[in-house]
Amino acid sequence: MLFCSICGSTLCGTYNDKINGVTLGCVEGDPEIEIGMHIFVGSKASWEIIPEGVPQHDEWPPKNA
């Protein structure tokens, strides 16, 4: 992960030294993307509401998802 040098917020995730995800809280404006899937819903907080119509996986999604 990479963090902001000023406030310490997470900026992005990394894997094998490559960026593989950006924290949307650090994006200014509408990124115009849609949620592709929800993962690890088997351990989500009881108060979290997941919108309908998006694939859900209790743990990791299948390799071909």
Residue pairs with C-beta under 8 A, 6 or more apart in sequence:
1 10
1 11
1 12
1 13
1 14
2 10
2 11
2 12
2 14
2 19
3 9
3 10
3 11
4 11
4 26
9 23
9 25
9 26
10 23
10 26
11 22
11 23
11 26
12 19
12 20
12 21
12 22
12 23
13 19
13 20
13 21
13 23
14 20
24 31
35 51
35 54
36 54
36 55
37 54
37 55
37 56
37 57
37 61
37 65
38 50
38 54
38 55
38 56
38 57
39 57
39 59
39 60
39 61
40 57
40 58
40 59
40 60
41 50
41 56
41 57
41 58
42 58
42 59
44 50
50 56
55 61
55 65
57 65
